[in-house]
C-alpha cells in the first residue's frame, strides 16, 4: 500500500512538473514525422492482465508491425527525433501516466509483449505477481540492448535464448528482495546510467 501511495504521488507530481517538457517533445515528434505523438502498445501486466503501455512515438507509422524488437543503434524504422528520445529514455516518460493509473509502478519488472510471456516457465511467470515497472535491474544491465542484438543473425532468437532468461533472473531477484530501499537504489542507478 505504501509503494502504491508513493507511486501515485510521485507520478502525479512528476507529470505536473514535466508538462512543459511533454509539450516540447509532443511538438518535436509531430514535426519530425506524420502520425500521433504517442504510441500505445499492449503489454502483459500484473497477474497476466493486458494493458496499454504509452510512450512517445519513436518510429515511423506502421513500423511496429515488422518486428517486436528494435535492432542496432540506428534501426532504420526510428525517426530522427525518436533516436534522441530513445538515447536518453525520454520516450518512456509518458509511462508515468501508466503508473498514475495503477497499471505500472516506478520500479518493477519491465512489461513484455504476450509473444514472449507465453514462453515463460512456471517459475518465470512469478514476475507477473507484481506490477511491472518503468525501470528495474534488467533495464540498467541491458541499457544498450539494441547494440547487443545488432550483429546477431536472428535477433529475436538471441533475445529469447540469451537476454530474456537473464532479465527474468534479475526480475525474480527483485521480487525476492523488493523494498522501498531497493526501489530507491534502482531509481538512482537508472538516473546515473542515463546521464552516463
Residue, then its C-alpha position, 0 to 999 in steps of 0.5 A: x500500500x505504501x509503494x502504491x501511495x508513493x507511486x501515485x504521488x510521485x507520478x502525479x507530481x512528476x507529470x505536473x512538473x514535466x508538462x512543459x517538457x511533454x509539450x516540447x517533445x509532443x511538438x518535436x515528434x509531430x514535426x519530425x514525422x506524420x502520425x500521433x505523438x504517442x504510441x500505445x502498445x499492449x503489454x502483459x501486466x500484473x497477474x497476466x492482465x493486458x494493458x496499454x503501455x504509452x510512450x512517445x512515438x519513436x518510429x515511423x507509422x506502421x513500423x511496429x508491425x515488422x518486428x517486436x524488437x528494435x535492432x542496432x543503434x540506428x534501426x532504420x524504422x526510428x525517426x530522427x527525433x525518436x533516436x534522441x528520445x530513445x538515447x536518453x529514455x525520454x520516450x518512456x516518460x509518458x509511462x508515468x501516466x501508466x503508473x498514475x493509473x495503477x497499471x505500472x509502478x516506478x520500479x518493477x519488472x519491465x512489461x513484455x509483449x504476450x509473444x514472449x510471456x507465453x514462453x515463460x516457465x512456471x517459475x518465470x511467470x512469478x514476475x507477473x505477481x507484481x506490477x511491472x515497472x518503468x525501470x528495474x535491474x534488467x533495464x540498467x544491465x541491458x541499457x544498450x540492448x539494441x547494440x547487443x542484438x545488432x550483429x546477431x543473425x536472428x535477433x529475436x532468437x538471441x533475445x529469447x535464448x540469451x537476454x530474456x532468461x537473464x532479465x527474468x533472473x534479475x526480475x525474480x531477484x527483485x521480487x525476492x528482495x523488493x523494498x522501498x530501499x531497493x526501489x530507491x537504489x534502482x531509481x538512482x542507478x537508472x538516473x546515473x546510467x542515463x546521464x552516463 
